[in-house]
Amino acid sequence: MATISLRNVRKKYGGFLAVPDLSLEVQHGEFVILVGPSGCGKSTLLRMLAGLESVTGGEIAIDGEVVNDRMPRQRDIAMVFQSYALYPHMTVAQNMGFSLKLDGRSKAEIAERVQEAAEILALDKLLDRKPAQLSGGQRQRVAMGRSIVRDPKVFLFDEPLSNLDAKLRVQMRAEIKSLHNRLKTTIVYVTHDQVEAMTMADRIVVMNAGQIEQVGTPLELYDRPRSRFVAEFLGSPAMNMLPGTLGGEGGATALRMEDGTTVPIPGVGIEAPAGREVVMGVRPENLSLARGGEGVEAVIDVVEPTGSHTLLIGRIGPHAVTCEIAGRVPVASGSRVRLAADPAALHFFDGESGARIEVRPLVAAE
């Protein structure tokens, strides 16, 4: 296990500043996932940590020792790539033990370490096969096994599941998390898939344009996103965003959209004055079909039954909205329904900066 410290790290390519100024602390044995859209700098950051990219400024320290000038093999890390990078002419055992062979380890030690890693990854019956004889999931396990045999301080994963089909991705997510629970090794993992991040990470680092938007546990980021960017990035289906102006009698009690549609905001006080341009966010699972005249009218364009849930995709005023309802509902495409939101699950963001605006529940006396 190891700690990792990134202190005011910068990366510049010619005139382009890919990572302006980034600091992050990773604790012993922690599973940290870097997420963000393509081009946000997460893979660049991982490659700098691995020593595959130079650092323009700042320091990278592993267990308190600055490693900026150390070669990749001197950093005691192991990296698992998206492409597997297996030698096609070698067997599974030879691929897994190749780095140990380069280090001059004895045949007996290599065989012992390869066998141990193979048993952890359920590869012990495949050691004599070559990569072409393996499935995608098996190849990925071989790539991980090649890293495990080195017993590194830190594992780095660069979008390792992006080449797998949906079913294999789910399986490999569980296997990688189980591997971490066994080995207790520090892991830094890069992905653009927020589902991977939510299901695997101890902490998530959301990146945008080379900077950190927010760091926290998956549920912290899901329940209290610090910005509109984080709110929209985490969650599947994505959070609904309804822009408008705060208003209503006696204070900010409703959201008025540009077409005149008014969305009532019952049960919460918003720390922003009436007339302020805001964006109201609500996750699809926090919307429900309202009874009587409650809620706000929505036009349903598409109904997607998934078996356990039904997705209603439509519009409130001019803005798209998705509602996820448990079970099956008698709603058809083209119909008009009324949707209500759980007041405790509403999020508000500044219309210009995207920063979070705090809300509070209203008590009966108010």
MOHUQUI-V277074 format. One record per backbone hydrogen bond with DSSP energy under -1.0 kcal/mol. CO is the residue of the C=O (numbers start at 1). NH is the residue of the N-H. Records with the same first field share a line. If there is no record, write none. Layout:
CO=NH ; NH
This chain:
3=63
4=26
5=61
6=24
7=59
9=22
10=56 ; 57
11=18 ; 19
13=16
16=13 ; 18
19=11
22=9
24=6
26=4
27=30
30=187
31=202 ; 203
32=189
33=205
34=191
35=207
37=40
40=210
41=45
42=46
43=47
44=48
45=49
46=50
47=52 ; 53
57=10
59=7
60=67
61=5
62=65
65=62
67=70
71=74
72=75
76=153 ; 154
78=156
80=158
83=85
87=90
91=95
92=96
93=97
97=101
98=102
99=103
100=105
101=104
106=110
107=111
108=112
109=113
110=114
111=115
112=116
113=117
114=118
115=119
116=120
117=121
118=123
123=126
126=129
127=93
129=92
130=133
131=134
135=139
136=140
137=141
138=142
139=143
140=144
141=145
142=146
144=148
145=149
148=151
154=78
155=188
156=80
157=190
159=162
161=164
165=169
166=170
167=171
168=172
169=173
170=174
171=175
172=176
173=177
174=178
175=179
176=180
177=181
178=182
179=183
180=184
186=155
187=32
188=157
189=34
190=159
193=197
194=198
195=199
196=200
197=201
203=33
204=216
205=35
206=213 ; 214
208=211
211=208
214=206
216=204
217=221
218=222
219=223
220=224
226=356
227=231
228=232
229=233
230=234
240=282
242=280
244=278
245=256
246=275
247=253 ; 254
248=251
251=253
253=265
254=247
255=263
256=245
257=260
261=257
263=255
267=362
269=360
270=272
273=276
276=246
277=351
278=244
279=349
280=242
281=347
282=240
283=286
284=287 ; 324
286=342
288=340
291=294
296=339
298=337
299=315
300=334
302=313
304=311
308=327
309=306
310=325
311=304
312=323
313=301 ; 302
314=321
315=299
316=319
319=316
321=314
323=312
325=310
329=331
332=335
335=300
337=298
338=290
339=296
340=288
342=345
343=346
347=281
348=357
349=279
350=354
354=228
355=350
358=271
360=269
363=366
